């Protein structure tokens, strides 16, 4: 079973060339042969609320099996740290 990388993006616009989109595209391209790459759309990224992001993160984690590597960019990293510390 392939390991999964779960990438949580930054706050702000996430269209092409905005926010974490270039980083997530790069990681997906570089990792696709070795990892299942998951980069979910997080709720309301231009006005993020932790509780909504936490709920989305829990939904994403519930879908995954096996080993998961968590990666967060900017606010995504902060959300992951807070979630894991709780």
PDB file of N, CA, C and O in Angstrom:
ATOM      1  N   UNK A   1       0.835  -1.186   0.000  1.00  0.00           N
ATOM      2  CA  UNK A   1       0.000   0.000   0.000  1.00  0.00           C
ATOM      3  C   UNK A   1       0.879   1.249   0.000  1.00  0.00           C
ATOM      4  O   UNK A   1       1.815   1.366   0.792  1.00  0.00           O
ATOM      5  N   UNK A   2       0.564   2.172  -0.897  1.00  0.00           N
ATOM      6  CA  UNK A   2       1.302   3.418  -0.987  1.00  0.00           C
ATOM      7  C   UNK A   2       1.002   4.311   0.210  1.00  0.00           C
ATOM      8  O   UNK A   2      -0.139   4.373   0.670  1.00  0.00           O
ATOM      9  N   UNK A   3       2.006   4.992   0.708  1.00  0.00           N
ATOM     10  CA  UNK A   3       1.798   5.981   1.752  1.00  0.00           C
ATOM     11  C   UNK A   3       1.076   7.183   1.143  1.00  0.00           C
ATOM     12  O   UNK A   3       1.145   7.417  -0.063  1.00  0.00           O
ATOM     13  N   UNK A   4       0.393   7.931   1.984  1.00  0.00           N
ATOM     14  CA  UNK A   4      -0.342   9.113   1.540  1.00  0.00           C
ATOM     15  C   UNK A   4       0.281  10.363   2.131  1.00  0.00           C
ATOM     16  O   UNK A   4       0.654  10.388   3.304  1.00  0.00           O
ATOM     17  N   UNK A   5       0.393  11.398   1.311  1.00  0.00           N
ATOM     18  CA  UNK A   5       0.756  12.729   1.773  1.00  0.00           C
ATOM     19  C   UNK A   5      -0.518  13.559   1.759  1.00  0.00           C
ATOM     20  O   UNK A   5      -1.138  13.740   0.712  1.00  0.00           O
ATOM     21  N   UNK A   6      -0.907  14.066   2.931  1.00  0.00           N
ATOM     22  CA  UNK A   6      -2.057  14.951   3.045  1.00  0.00           C
ATOM     23  C   UNK A   6      -1.521  16.365   3.197  1.00  0.00           C
ATOM     24  O   UNK A   6      -0.882  16.697   4.195  1.00  0.00           O
ATOM     25  N   UNK A   7      -1.789  17.192   2.196  1.00  0.00           N
ATOM     26  CA  UNK A   7      -1.284  18.566   2.148  1.00  0.00           C
ATOM     27  C   UNK A   7      -2.416  19.535   2.471  1.00  0.00           C
ATOM     28  O   UNK A   7      -3.450  19.535   1.803  1.00  0.00           O
ATOM     29  N   UNK A   8      -2.218  20.360   3.496  1.00  0.00           N
ATOM     30  CA  UNK A   8      -3.194  21.377   3.874  1.00  0.00           C
ATOM     31  C   UNK A   8      -2.623  22.740   3.477  1.00  0.00           C
ATOM     32  O   UNK A   8      -1.566  23.155   3.952  1.00  0.00           O
ATOM     33  N   UNK A   9      -3.349  23.418   2.598  1.00  0.00           N
ATOM     34  CA  UNK A   9      -2.853  24.664   2.006  1.00  0.00           C
ATOM     35  C   UNK A   9      -2.958  25.854   2.957  1.00  0.00           C
ATOM     36  O   UNK A   9      -3.462  25.750   4.075  1.00  0.00           O
ATOM     37  N   UNK A  10      -2.469  26.967   2.472  1.00  0.00           N
ATOM     38  CA  UNK A  10      -2.487  28.220   3.224  1.00  0.00           C
ATOM     39  C   UNK A  10      -3.852  28.891   3.137  1.00  0.00           C
ATOM     40  O   UNK A  10      -4.751  28.425   2.437  1.00  0.00           O
ATOM     41  N   UNK A  11      -3.985  29.995   3.864  1.00  0.00           N
ATOM     42  CA  UNK A  11      -5.184  30.825   3.754  1.00  0.00           C
ATOM     43  C   UNK A  11      -5.080  31.663   2.483  1.00  0.00           C
ATOM     44  O   UNK A  11      -4.025  31.730   1.852  1.00  0.00           O
ATOM     45  N   UNK A  12      -6.176  32.290   2.123  1.00  0.00           N
ATOM     46  CA  UNK A  12      -6.188  33.182   0.971  1.00  0.00           C
ATOM     47  C   UNK A  12      -6.603  32.474  -0.301  1.00  0.00           C
ATOM     48  O   UNK A  12      -6.886  31.277  -0.283  1.00  0.00           O
ATOM     49  N   UNK A  13      -6.642  33.204  -1.408  1.00  0.00           N
ATOM     50  CA  UNK A  13      -7.060  32.630  -2.688  1.00  0.00           C
ATOM     51  C   UNK A  13      -6.209  31.423  -3.057  1.00  0.00           C
ATOM     52  O   UNK A  13      -5.002  31.411  -2.817  1.00  0.00           O
ATOM     53  N   UNK A  14      -6.840  30.405  -3.643  1.00  0.00           N
ATOM     54  CA  UNK A  14      -6.129  29.171  -3.974  1.00  0.00           C
ATOM     55  C   UNK A  14      -6.245  28.806  -5.454  1.00  0.00           C
ATOM     56  O   UNK A  14      -6.027  27.655  -5.830  1.00  0.00           O
ATOM     57  N   UNK A  15      -6.584  29.777  -6.282  1.00  0.00           N
ATOM     58  CA  UNK A  15      -6.651  29.513  -7.721  1.00  0.00           C
ATOM     59  C   UNK A  15      -5.263  29.297  -8.297  1.00  0.00           C
ATOM     60  O   UNK A  15      -4.266  29.379  -7.580  1.00  0.00           O
ATOM     61  N   UNK A  16      -5.201  29.023  -9.590  1.00  0.00           N
ATOM     62  CA  UNK A  16      -3.913  28.805 -10.258  1.00  0.00           C
ATOM     63  C   UNK A  16      -2.947  29.950 -10.018  1.00  0.00           C
ATOM     64  O   UNK A  16      -3.273  31.108 -10.279  1.00  0.00           O
ATOM     65  N   UNK A  17      -1.769  29.633  -9.524  1.00  0.00           N
ATOM     66  CA  UNK A  17      -0.744  30.631  -9.259  1.00  0.00           C
ATOM     67  C   UNK A  17      -0.962  31.432  -7.984  1.00  0.00           C
ATOM     68  O   UNK A  17      -0.224  32.383  -7.724  1.00  0.00           O
ATOM     69  N   UNK A  18      -1.957  31.068  -7.184  1.00  0.00           N
ATOM     70  CA  UNK A  18      -2.244  31.796  -5.946  1.00  0.00           C
ATOM     71  C   UNK A  18      -2.026  30.888  -4.746  1.00  0.00           C
ATOM     72  O   UNK A  18      -2.090  29.663  -4.850  1.00  0.00           O
ATOM     73  N   UNK A  19      -1.767  31.517  -3.603  1.00  0.00           N
ATOM     74  CA  UNK A  19      -1.653  30.762  -2.353  1.00  0.00           C
ATOM     75  C   UNK A  19      -0.664  29.621  -2.445  1.00  0.00           C
ATOM     76  O   UNK A  19       0.473  29.803  -2.879  1.00  0.00           O
ATOM     77  N   UNK A  20      -1.104  28.443  -2.035  1.00  0.00           N
ATOM     78  CA  UNK A  20      -0.251  27.247  -2.027  1.00  0.00           C
ATOM     79  C   UNK A  20      -0.334  26.445  -3.316  1.00  0.00           C
ATOM     80  O   UNK A  20       0.228  25.353  -3.394  1.00  0.00           O
ATOM     81  N   UNK A  21      -1.024  26.962  -4.331  1.00  0.00           N
ATOM     82  CA  UNK A  21      -1.272  26.145  -5.528  1.00  0.00           C
ATOM     83  C   UNK A  21       0.009  25.725  -6.242  1.00  0.00           C
ATOM     84  O   UNK A  21       0.101  24.590  -6.710  1.00  0.00           O
ATOM     85  N   UNK A  22       0.998  26.610  -6.336  1.00  0.00           N
ATOM     86  CA  UNK A  22       2.251  26.223  -6.998  1.00  0.00           C
ATOM     87  C   UNK A  22       2.995  25.160  -6.195  1.00  0.00           C
ATOM     88  O   UNK A  22       3.541  24.214  -6.763  1.00  0.00           O
ATOM     89  N   UNK A  23       3.015  25.319  -4.877  1.00  0.00           N
ATOM     90  CA  UNK A  23       3.693  24.341  -4.025  1.00  0.00           C
ATOM     91  C   UNK A  23       2.993  22.987  -4.083  1.00  0.00           C
ATOM     92  O   UNK A  23       3.653  21.955  -4.199  1.00  0.00           O
ATOM     93  N   UNK A  24       1.676  22.981  -4.004  1.00  0.00           N
ATOM     94  CA  UNK A  24       0.967  21.702  -4.038  1.00  0.00           C
ATOM     95  C   UNK A  24       1.122  21.029  -5.397  1.00  0.00           C
ATOM     96  O   UNK A  24       1.252  19.806  -5.466  1.00  0.00           O
ATOM     97  N   UNK A  25       1.111  21.803  -6.479  1.00  0.00           N
ATOM     98  CA  UNK A  25       1.308  21.220  -7.817  1.00  0.00           C
ATOM     99  C   UNK A  25       2.706  20.615  -7.939  1.00  0.00           C
ATOM    100  O   UNK A  25       2.873  19.535  -8.505  1.00  0.00           O
ATOM    101  N   UNK A  26       3.699  21.307  -7.411  1.00  0.00           N
ATOM    102  CA  UNK A  26       5.069  20.806  -7.440  1.00  0.00           C
ATOM    103  C   UNK A  26       5.192  19.504  -6.642  1.00  0.00           C
ATOM    104  O   UNK A  26       5.759  18.525  -7.128  1.00  0.00           O
ATOM    105  N   UNK A  27       4.659  19.498  -5.417  1.00  0.00           N
ATOM    106  CA  UNK A  27       4.744  18.298  -4.587  1.00  0.00           C
ATOM    107  C   UNK A  27       4.017  17.122  -5.231  1.00  0.00           C
ATOM    108  O   UNK A  27       4.520  15.999  -5.225  1.00  0.00           O
ATOM    109  N   UNK A  28       2.847  17.376  -5.780  1.00  0.00           N
ATOM    110  CA  UNK A  28       2.107  16.302  -6.429  1.00  0.00           C
ATOM    111  C   UNK A  28       2.887  15.723  -7.598  1.00  0.00           C
ATOM    112  O   UNK A  28       2.949  14.507  -7.776  1.00  0.00           O
ATOM    113  N   UNK A  29       3.476  16.596  -8.387  1.00  0.00           N
ATOM    114  CA  UNK A  29       4.268  16.157  -9.549  1.00  0.00           C
ATOM    115  C   UNK A  29       5.485  15.332  -9.105  1.00  0.00           C
ATOM    116  O   UNK A  29       5.788  14.299  -9.703  1.00  0.00           O
ATOM    117  N   UNK A  30       6.162  15.778  -8.080  1.00  0.00           N
ATOM    118  CA  UNK A  30       7.386  15.116  -7.631  1.00  0.00           C
ATOM    119  C   UNK A  30       7.112  13.824  -6.850  1.00  0.00           C
ATOM    120  O   UNK A  30       7.934  12.908  -6.865  1.00  0.00           O
ATOM    121  N   UNK A  31       5.988  13.748  -6.184  1.00  0.00           N
ATOM    122  CA  UNK A  31       5.711  12.613  -5.293  1.00  0.00           C
ATOM    123  C   UNK A  31       4.793  11.561  -5.898  1.00  0.00           C
ATOM    124  O   UNK A  31       4.659  10.477  -5.330  1.00  0.00           O
ATOM    125  N   UNK A  32       4.163  11.840  -7.020  1.00  0.00           N
ATOM    126  CA  UNK A  32       3.087  10.969  -7.530  1.00  0.00           C
ATOM    127  C   UNK A  32       3.496   9.523  -7.758  1.00  0.00           C
ATOM    128  O   UNK A  32       2.644   8.637  -7.685  1.00  0.00           O
ATOM    129  N   UNK A  33       4.755   9.253  -8.029  1.00  0.00           N
ATOM    130  CA  UNK A  33       5.180   7.874  -8.273  1.00  0.00           C
ATOM    131  C   UNK A  33       5.386   7.076  -6.990  1.00  0.00           C
ATOM    132  O   UNK A  33       5.409   5.846  -7.014  1.00  0.00           O
ATOM    133  N   UNK A  34       5.536   7.779  -5.872  1.00  0.00           N
ATOM    134  CA  UNK A  34       5.824   7.093  -4.615  1.00  0.00           C
ATOM    135  C   UNK A  34       4.720   7.242  -3.572  1.00  0.00           C
ATOM    136  O   UNK A  34       4.634   6.442  -2.640  1.00  0.00           O
ATOM    137  N   UNK A  35       3.879   8.259  -3.725  1.00  0.00           N
ATOM    138  CA  UNK A  35       2.884   8.565  -2.701  1.00  0.00           C
ATOM    139  C   UNK A  35       1.537   8.897  -3.342  1.00  0.00           C
ATOM    140  O   UNK A  35       1.463   9.395  -4.465  1.00  0.00           O
ATOM    141  N   UNK A  36       0.495   8.610  -2.601  1.00  0.00           N
ATOM    142  CA  UNK A  36      -0.828   9.105  -2.941  1.00  0.00           C
ATOM    143  C   UNK A  36      -0.882  10.524  -2.390  1.00  0.00           C
ATOM    144  O   UNK A  36      -0.735  10.714  -1.182  1.00  0.00           O
ATOM    145  N   UNK A  37      -1.087  11.519  -3.237  1.00  0.00           N
ATOM    146  CA  UNK A  37      -1.063  12.926  -2.819  1.00  0.00           C
ATOM    147  C   UNK A  37      -2.488  13.451  -2.727  1.00  0.00           C
ATOM    148  O   UNK A  37      -3.234  13.409  -3.705  1.00  0.00           O
ATOM    149  N   UNK A  38      -2.869  13.950  -1.543  1.00  0.00           N
ATOM    150  CA  UNK A  38      -4.213  14.471  -1.309  1.00  0.00           C
ATOM    151  C   UNK A  38      -4.086  15.929  -0.875  1.00  0.00           C
ATOM    152  O   UNK A  38      -3.376  16.255   0.076  1.00  0.00           O
ATOM    153  N   UNK A  39      -4.790  16.789  -1.595  1.00  0.00           N
ATOM    154  CA  UNK A  39      -4.766  18.222  -1.287  1.00  0.00           C
ATOM    155  C   UNK A  39      -6.206  18.736  -1.317  1.00  0.00           C
ATOM    156  O   UNK A  39      -6.668  19.230  -2.345  1.00  0.00           O
ATOM    157  N   UNK A  40      -6.917  18.620  -0.187  1.00  0.00           N
ATOM    158  CA  UNK A  40      -8.331  18.997  -0.178  1.00  0.00           C
ATOM    159  C   UNK A  40      -8.534  20.507  -0.216  1.00  0.00           C
ATOM    160  O   UNK A  40      -7.682  21.280   0.220  1.00  0.00           O
ATOM    161  N   UNK A  41      -9.666  20.897  -0.742  1.00  0.00           N
ATOM    162  CA  UNK A  41     -10.081  22.303  -0.653  1.00  0.00           C
ATOM    163  C   UNK A  41     -10.571  22.514   0.772  1.00  0.00           C
ATOM    164  O   UNK A  41     -11.416  21.773   1.275  1.00  0.00           O
ATOM    165  N   UNK A  42     -10.031  23.525   1.400  1.00  0.00           N
ATOM    166  CA  UNK A  42     -10.439  23.831   2.767  1.00  0.00           C
ATOM    167  C   UNK A  42     -11.507  24.923   2.717  1.00  0.00           C
ATOM    168  O   UNK A  42     -11.506  25.758   1.813  1.00  0.00           O
ATOM    169  N   UNK A  43     -12.415  24.913   3.690  1.00  0.00           N
ATOM    170  CA  UNK A  43     -13.535  25.849   3.647  1.00  0.00           C
ATOM    171  C   UNK A  43     -13.119  27.313   3.810  1.00  0.00           C
ATOM    172  O   UNK A  43     -12.300  27.670   4.658  1.00  0.00           O
ATOM    173  N   UNK A  44     -13.716  28.128   2.968  1.00  0.00           N
ATOM    174  CA  UNK A  44     -13.588  29.577   3.071  1.00  0.00           C
ATOM    175  C   UNK A  44     -12.147  30.039   3.315  1.00  0.00           C
ATOM    176  O   UNK A  44     -11.878  30.694   4.322  1.00  0.00           O
ATOM    177  N   UNK A  45     -11.220  29.711   2.416  1.00  0.00           N
ATOM    178  CA  UNK A  45      -9.815  30.019   2.670  1.00  0.00           C
ATOM    179  C   UNK A  45      -9.499  31.513   2.762  1.00  0.00           C
ATOM    180  O   UNK A  45      -8.473  31.892   3.328  1.00  0.00           O
ATOM    181  N   UNK A  46     -10.363  32.359   2.216  1.00  0.00           N
ATOM    182  CA  UNK A  46     -10.098  33.799   2.290  1.00  0.00           C
ATOM    183  C   UNK A  46     -10.537  34.408   3.618  1.00  0.00           C
ATOM    184  O   UNK A  46     -10.193  35.549   3.927  1.00  0.00           O
ATOM    185  N   UNK A  47     -11.290  33.652   4.393  1.00  0.00           N
ATOM    186  CA  UNK A  47     -11.692  34.059   5.743  1.00  0.00           C
ATOM    187  C   UNK A  47     -11.766  32.802   6.608  1.00  0.00           C
ATOM    188  O   UNK A  47     -12.846  32.426   7.065  1.00  0.00           O
ATOM    189  N   UNK A  48     -10.614  32.145   6.836  1.00  0.00           N
ATOM    190  CA  UNK A  48     -10.623  30.832   7.494  1.00  0.00           C
ATOM    191  C   UNK A  48     -11.049  30.889   8.955  1.00  0.00           C
ATOM    192  O   UNK A  48     -10.773  31.845   9.680  1.00  0.00           O
ATOM    193  N   UNK A  49     -11.734  29.822   9.353  1.00  0.00           N
ATOM    194  CA  UNK A  49     -12.113  29.630  10.755  1.00  0.00           C
ATOM    195  C   UNK A  49     -11.592  28.262  11.166  1.00  0.00           C
ATOM    196  O   UNK A  49     -11.852  27.266  10.490  1.00  0.00           O
ATOM    197  N   UNK A  50     -10.862  28.211  12.267  1.00  0.00           N
ATOM    198  CA  UNK A  50     -10.238  26.964  12.683  1.00  0.00           C
ATOM    199  C   UNK A  50     -11.237  25.825  12.798  1.00  0.00           C
ATOM    200  O   UNK A  50     -10.948  24.723  12.333  1.00  0.00           O
ATOM    201  N   UNK A  51     -12.393  26.044  13.395  1.00  0.00           N
ATOM    202  CA  UNK A  51     -13.339  24.946  13.622  1.00  0.00           C
ATOM    203  C   UNK A  51     -13.781  24.319  12.292  1.00  0.00           C
ATOM    204  O   UNK A  51     -13.947  23.102  12.210  1.00  0.00           O
ATOM    205  N   UNK A  52     -13.972  25.139  11.258  1.00  0.00           N
ATOM    206  CA  UNK A  52     -14.364  24.602   9.948  1.00  0.00           C
ATOM    207  C   UNK A  52     -13.217  23.822   9.309  1.00  0.00           C
ATOM    208  O   UNK A  52     -13.430  22.771   8.705  1.00  0.00           O
ATOM    209  N   UNK A  53     -12.013  24.342   9.447  1.00  0.00           N
ATOM    210  CA  UNK A  53     -10.851  23.633   8.895  1.00  0.00           C
ATOM    211  C   UNK A  53     -10.625  22.329   9.659  1.00  0.00           C
ATOM    212  O   UNK A  53     -10.270  21.313   9.061  1.00  0.00           O
ATOM    213  N   UNK A  54     -10.828  22.354  10.964  1.00  0.00           N
ATOM    214  CA  UNK A  54     -10.676  21.146  11.775  1.00  0.00           C
ATOM    215  C   UNK A  54     -11.654  20.072  11.317  1.00  0.00           C
ATOM    216  O   UNK A  54     -11.276  18.912  11.159  1.00  0.00           O
ATOM    217  N   UNK A  55     -12.910  20.456  11.103  1.00  0.00           N
ATOM    218  CA  UNK A  55     -13.917  19.492  10.645  1.00  0.00           C
ATOM    219  C   UNK A  55     -13.544  18.909   9.285  1.00  0.00           C
ATOM    220  O   UNK A  55     -13.700  17.709   9.059  1.00  0.00           O
ATOM    221  N   UNK A  56     -13.050  19.754   8.379  1.00  0.00           N
ATOM    222  CA  UNK A  56     -12.639  19.264   7.061  1.00  0.00           C
ATOM    223  C   UNK A  56     -11.436  18.338   7.181  1.00  0.00           C
ATOM    224  O   UNK A  56     -11.373  17.309   6.509  1.00  0.00           O
ATOM    225  N   UNK A  57     -10.494  18.693   8.022  1.00  0.00           N
ATOM    226  CA  UNK A  57      -9.323  17.853   8.256  1.00  0.00           C
ATOM    227  C   UNK A  57      -9.744  16.485   8.785  1.00  0.00           C
ATOM    228  O   UNK A  57      -9.218  15.465   8.341  1.00  0.00           O
ATOM    229  N   UNK A  58     -10.678  16.453   9.722  1.00  0.00           N
ATOM    230  CA  UNK A  58     -11.161  15.181  10.260  1.00  0.00           C
ATOM    231  C   UNK A  58     -11.834  14.341   9.180  1.00  0.00           C
ATOM    232  O   UNK A  58     -11.651  13.124   9.144  1.00  0.00           O
ATOM    233  N   UNK A  59     -12.611  14.974   8.297  1.00  0.00           N
ATOM    234  CA  UNK A  59     -13.243  14.253   7.186  1.00  0.00           C
ATOM    235  C   UNK A  59     -12.184  13.633   6.279  1.00  0.00           C
ATOM    236  O   UNK A  59     -12.303  12.480   5.864  1.00  0.00           O
ATOM    237  N   UNK A  60     -11.152  14.413   5.979  1.00  0.00           N
ATOM    238  CA  UNK A  60     -10.093  13.920   5.095  1.00  0.00           C
ATOM    239  C   UNK A  60      -9.335  12.767   5.736  1.00  0.00           C
ATOM    240  O   UNK A  60      -9.045  11.770   5.075  1.00  0.00           O
ATOM    241  N   UNK A  61      -9.016  12.894   7.008  1.00  0.00           N
ATOM    242  CA  UNK A  61      -8.284  11.835   7.706  1.00  0.00           C
ATOM    243  C   UNK A  61      -9.106  10.556   7.795  1.00  0.00           C
ATOM    244  O   UNK A  61      -8.558   9.458   7.707  1.00  0.00           O
ATOM    245  N   UNK A  62     -10.414  10.692   7.967  1.00  0.00           N
ATOM    246  CA  UNK A  62     -11.295   9.514   8.043  1.00  0.00           C
ATOM    247  C   UNK A  62     -11.313   8.723   6.737  1.00  0.00           C
ATOM    248  O   UNK A  62     -11.579   7.521   6.747  1.00  0.00           O
ATOM    249  N   UNK A  63     -11.037   9.377   5.627  1.00  0.00           N
ATOM    250  CA  UNK A  63     -11.033   8.709   4.313  1.00  0.00           C
ATOM    251  C   UNK A  63      -9.761   7.893   4.070  1.00  0.00           C
ATOM    252  O   UNK A  63      -9.734   7.042   3.181  1.00  0.00           O
ATOM    253  N   UNK A  64      -8.718   8.143   4.848  1.00  0.00           N
ATOM    254  CA  UNK A  64      -7.407   7.574   4.568  1.00  0.00           C
ATOM    255  C   UNK A  64      -7.129   6.333   5.402  1.00  0.00           C
ATOM    256  O   UNK A  64      -7.599   6.200   6.531  1.00  0.00           O
ATOM    257  N   UNK A  65      -6.353   5.431   4.818  1.00  0.00           N
ATOM    258  CA  UNK A  65      -5.897   4.219   5.502  1.00  0.00           C
ATOM    259  C   UNK A  65      -4.387   4.150   5.409  1.00  0.00           C
ATOM    260  O   UNK A  65      -3.781   4.743   4.516  1.00  0.00           O
ATOM    261  N   UNK A  66      -3.790   3.435   6.320  1.00  0.00           N
ATOM    262  CA  UNK A  66      -2.345   3.230   6.269  1.00  0.00           C
ATOM    263  C   UNK A  66      -1.579   4.443   6.753  1.00  0.00           C
ATOM    264  O   UNK A  66      -2.107   5.306   7.455  1.00  0.00           O
ATOM    265  N   UNK A  67      -0.311   4.481   6.352  1.00  0.00           N
ATOM    266  CA  UNK A  67       0.581   5.560   6.773  1.00  0.00           C
ATOM    267  C   UNK A  67       0.225   6.861   6.066  1.00  0.00           C
ATOM    268  O   UNK A  67      -0.014   6.884   4.858  1.00  0.00           O
ATOM    269  N   UNK A  68       0.196   7.945   6.843  1.00  0.00           N
ATOM    270  CA  UNK A  68      -0.116   9.264   6.304  1.00  0.00           C
ATOM    271  C   UNK A  68       0.962  10.236   6.759  1.00  0.00           C
ATOM    272  O   UNK A  68       1.320  10.280   7.936  1.00  0.00           O
ATOM    273  N   UNK A  69       1.466  11.004   5.822  1.00  0.00           N
ATOM    274  CA  UNK A  69       2.415  12.077   6.115  1.00  0.00           C
ATOM    275  C   UNK A  69       1.642  13.379   5.999  1.00  0.00           C
ATOM    276  O   UNK A  69       1.044  13.662   4.960  1.00  0.00           O
ATOM    277  N   UNK A  70       1.653  14.174   7.069  1.00  0.00           N
ATOM    278  CA  UNK A  70       0.941  15.445   7.084  1.00  0.00           C
ATOM    279  C   UNK A  70       1.883  16.577   6.719  1.00  0.00           C
ATOM    280  O   UNK A  70       2.973  16.698   7.278  1.00  0.00           O
ATOM    281  N   UNK A  71       1.453  17.409   5.772  1.00  0.00           N
ATOM    282  CA  UNK A  71       2.235  18.570   5.347  1.00  0.00           C
ATOM    283  C   UNK A  71       1.300  19.763   5.322  1.00  0.00           C
ATOM    284  O   UNK A  71       0.217  19.698   4.741  1.00  0.00           O
ATOM    285  N   UNK A  72       1.712  20.845   5.945  1.00  0.00           N
ATOM    286  CA  UNK A  72       0.912  22.064   5.925  1.00  0.00           C
ATOM    287  C   UNK A  72       1.766  23.231   5.484  1.00  0.00           C
ATOM    288  O   UNK A  72       2.940  23.331   5.841  1.00  0.00           O
ATOM    289  N   UNK A  73       1.165  24.115   4.703  1.00  0.00           N
ATOM    290  CA  UNK A  73       1.849  25.322   4.260  1.00  0.00           C
ATOM    291  C   UNK A  73       1.208  26.529   4.928  1.00  0.00           C
ATOM    292  O   UNK A  73      -0.001  26.735   4.821  1.00  0.00           O
ATOM    293  N   UNK A  74       2.008  27.316   5.608  1.00  0.00           N
ATOM    294  CA  UNK A  74       1.564  28.543   6.248  1.00  0.00           C
ATOM    295  C   UNK A  74       0.425  28.242   7.228  1.00  0.00           C
ATOM    296  O   UNK A  74       0.631  27.483   8.175  1.00  0.00           O
ATOM    297  N   UNK A  75      -0.759  28.806   7.034  1.00  0.00           N
ATOM    298  CA  UNK A  75      -1.855  28.546   7.958  1.00  0.00           C
ATOM    299  C   UNK A  75      -2.185  27.062   8.022  1.00  0.00           C
ATOM    300  O   UNK A  75      -2.579  26.566   9.078  1.00  0.00           O
ATOM    301  N   UNK A  76      -2.033  26.352   6.926  1.00  0.00           N
ATOM    302  CA  UNK A  76      -2.278  24.908   6.930  1.00  0.00           C
ATOM    303  C   UNK A  76      -1.393  24.192   7.934  1.00  0.00           C
ATOM    304  O   UNK A  76      -1.833  23.252   8.596  1.00  0.00           O
ATOM    305  N   UNK A  77      -0.148  24.632   8.050  1.00  0.00           N
ATOM    306  CA  UNK A  77       0.763  24.060   9.045  1.00  0.00           C
ATOM    307  C   UNK A  77       0.312  24.373  10.461  1.00  0.00           C
ATOM    308  O   UNK A  77       0.378  23.517  11.343  1.00  0.00           O
ATOM    309  N   UNK A  78      -0.146  25.598  10.678  1.00  0.00           N
ATOM    310  CA  UNK A  78      -0.638  25.985  12.004  1.00  0.00           C
ATOM    311  C   UNK A  78      -1.878  25.194  12.391  1.00  0.00           C
ATOM    312  O   UNK A  78      -2.029  24.788  13.543  1.00  0.00           O
ATOM    313  N   UNK A  79      -2.766  24.977  11.424  1.00  0.00           N
ATOM    314  CA  UNK A  79      -3.973  24.197  11.690  1.00  0.00           C
ATOM    315  C   UNK A  79      -3.604  22.768  12.068  1.00  0.00           C
ATOM    316  O   UNK A  79      -4.161  22.214  13.016  1.00  0.00           O
ATOM    317  N   UNK A  80      -2.668  22.168  11.333  1.00  0.00           N
ATOM    318  CA  UNK A  80      -2.237  20.811  11.652  1.00  0.00           C
ATOM    319  C   UNK A  80      -1.631  20.740  13.042  1.00  0.00           C
ATOM    320  O   UNK A  80      -1.937  19.819  13.800  1.00  0.00           O
ATOM    321  N   UNK A  81      -0.769  21.701  13.394  1.00  0.00           N
ATOM    322  CA  UNK A  81      -0.153  21.705  14.719  1.00  0.00           C
ATOM    323  C   UNK A  81      -1.193  21.834  15.826  1.00  0.00           C
ATOM    324  O   UNK A  81      -1.132  21.119  16.827  1.00  0.00           O
ATOM    325  N   UNK A  82      -2.137  22.736  15.648  1.00  0.00           N
ATOM    326  CA  UNK A  82      -3.185  22.907  16.667  1.00  0.00           C
ATOM    327  C   UNK A  82      -4.022  21.636  16.786  1.00  0.00           C
ATOM    328  O   UNK A  82      -4.307  21.174  17.891  1.00  0.00           O
ATOM    329  N   UNK A  83      -4.414  21.073  15.640  1.00  0.00           N
ATOM    330  CA  UNK A  83      -5.228  19.855  15.648  1.00  0.00           C
ATOM    331  C   UNK A  83      -4.507  18.716  16.360  1.00  0.00           C
ATOM    332  O   UNK A  83      -5.106  18.023  17.183  1.00  0.00           O
ATOM    333  N   UNK A  84      -3.238  18.518  16.056  1.00  0.00           N
ATOM    334  CA  UNK A  84      -2.471  17.431  16.660  1.00  0.00           C
ATOM    335  C   UNK A  84      -2.240  17.678  18.164  1.00  0.00           C
ATOM    336  O   UNK A  84      -2.171  16.728  18.945  1.00  0.00           O
ATOM    337  N   UNK A  85      -2.124  18.926  18.556  1.00  0.00           N
ATOM    338  CA  UNK A  85      -1.887  19.229  19.977  1.00  0.00           C
ATOM    339  C   UNK A  85      -3.155  19.029  20.809  1.00  0.00           C
ATOM    340  O   UNK A  85      -3.083  18.835  22.022  1.00  0.00           O
ATOM    341  N   UNK A  86      -4.310  19.078  20.151  1.00  0.00           N
ATOM    342  CA  UNK A  86      -5.562  18.878  20.881  1.00  0.00           C
ATOM    343  C   UNK A  86      -5.788  17.412  21.119  1.00  0.00           C
ATOM    344  O   UNK A  86      -6.792  17.032  21.721  1.00  0.00           O
TER     345      UNK A  86
END
